[in-house]
Amino acid sequence: MLIEQSGNREVIITGNIKSVDDSILIKNTINDLVAQGSRSIHLKIKDSLSLTSTAIGFLMKLVHQQRVQLMVSVEDRRLYALLEDLCLLEVFNVRLVEQ
């Protein structure tokens, strides 16, 4: 997995999110943005078909406890379906970006 920050509110993830280390990297990157004052974050997940439970828990805390507005763009239908099954489409403001 590769993660990059674009500006002060956008995080782009390329590759499959599959390990605890991936989740920690996502958490640290987003926490850096929040520490810099970002209250709205756009998370672009390019080609991952999954999201670890650690990452989902962190994003839930981000939205519900820290009151950060999150928008998640996904490019893989399987990840979109997973988030739909977990009833997280509205919570994370998920949208499917067709290739």
C-alpha positions as CSV (number, residue, x, y, z in Angstrom):
1,M,0.0,0.0,0.0
2,L,1.2,3.5,-0.8
3,I,-0.3,6.6,0.8
4,E,0.2,10.2,-0.1
5,Q,-1.2,13.5,1.1
6,S,-2.4,16.1,-1.3
7,G,-2.9,19.5,0.1
8,N,-4.3,19.9,3.6
9,R,-7.4,17.8,3.2
10,E,-6.9,14.9,0.8
11,V,-5.3,11.5,1.3
12,I,-4.8,9.1,-1.7
13,I,-4.3,5.4,-1.1
14,T,-3.0,3.1,-3.8
15,G,-2.7,-0.6,-3.4
16,N,-4.6,-3.0,-1.1
17,I,-5.2,-2.1,2.5
18,K,-4.5,-5.4,4.3
19,S,-2.3,-5.1,7.3
20,V,-2.2,-3.4,10.7
21,D,0.8,-1.4,9.5
22,D,-1.3,-0.1,6.6
23,S,-4.0,1.0,9.1
24,I,-1.4,2.7,11.3
25,L,-0.1,4.6,8.3
26,I,-3.6,5.8,7.4
27,K,-4.3,6.8,11.0
28,N,-1.0,8.7,11.3
29,T,-1.5,10.5,8.0
30,I,-5.1,11.6,8.8
31,N,-4.2,12.5,12.4
32,D,-1.5,14.8,11.0
33,L,-4.1,16.6,8.8
34,V,-6.4,16.9,11.8
35,A,-3.6,18.3,14.0
36,Q,-3.0,20.9,11.3
37,G,-6.6,22.0,11.6
38,S,-8.4,20.0,8.9
39,R,-12.0,19.4,9.8
40,S,-13.0,17.9,6.4
41,I,-11.0,15.1,4.8
42,H,-11.3,13.5,1.4
43,L,-10.0,9.9,1.4
44,K,-9.4,8.5,-2.1
45,I,-9.0,4.7,-2.1
46,K,-7.7,3.9,-5.6
47,D,-7.7,0.1,-5.9
48,S,-8.1,-1.6,-2.6
49,L,-10.8,-4.3,-2.3
50,S,-10.8,-4.2,1.4
51,L,-10.4,-2.0,4.5
52,T,-9.1,-3.4,7.8
53,S,-11.3,-3.4,10.9
54,T,-8.7,-1.2,12.5
55,A,-9.0,1.4,9.8
56,I,-12.8,1.3,9.9
57,G,-12.8,1.8,13.7
58,F,-10.4,4.7,13.4
59,L,-12.6,6.3,10.7
60,M,-15.7,5.8,12.9
61,K,-13.9,7.5,15.8
62,L,-12.8,10.3,13.5
63,V,-16.4,11.0,12.4
64,H,-18.3,10.4,15.6
65,Q,-15.9,11.6,18.3
66,Q,-13.7,14.1,16.6
67,R,-16.5,15.4,14.4
68,V,-14.4,15.4,11.2
69,Q,-16.4,15.4,8.0
70,L,-15.2,12.5,5.9
71,M,-15.7,11.8,2.2
72,V,-14.5,8.5,0.8
73,S,-14.1,7.8,-2.9
74,V,-13.5,4.2,-3.8
75,E,-12.7,2.8,-7.2
76,D,-13.3,-0.9,-6.5
77,R,-16.9,-2.2,-6.4
78,R,-16.0,-4.9,-3.8
79,L,-14.9,-2.3,-1.3
80,Y,-18.1,-0.2,-2.0
81,A,-20.2,-3.3,-1.5
82,L,-18.4,-4.1,1.8
83,L,-19.0,-0.6,3.1
84,E,-22.6,-0.9,2.0
85,D,-23.0,-4.2,3.9
86,L,-21.6,-2.5,7.0
87,C,-24.1,0.4,6.6
88,L,-21.2,2.9,6.3
89,L,-22.0,4.6,3.0
90,E,-23.7,7.6,4.7
91,V,-21.4,7.7,7.7
92,F,-18.3,8.0,5.6
93,N,-20.0,9.8,2.6
94,V,-18.8,7.0,0.3
95,R,-19.1,7.3,-3.5
96,L,-18.0,4.9,-6.1
97,V,-15.8,6.3,-8.8
98,E,-16.2,4.3,-12.0
99,Q,-13.1,3.8,-14.1
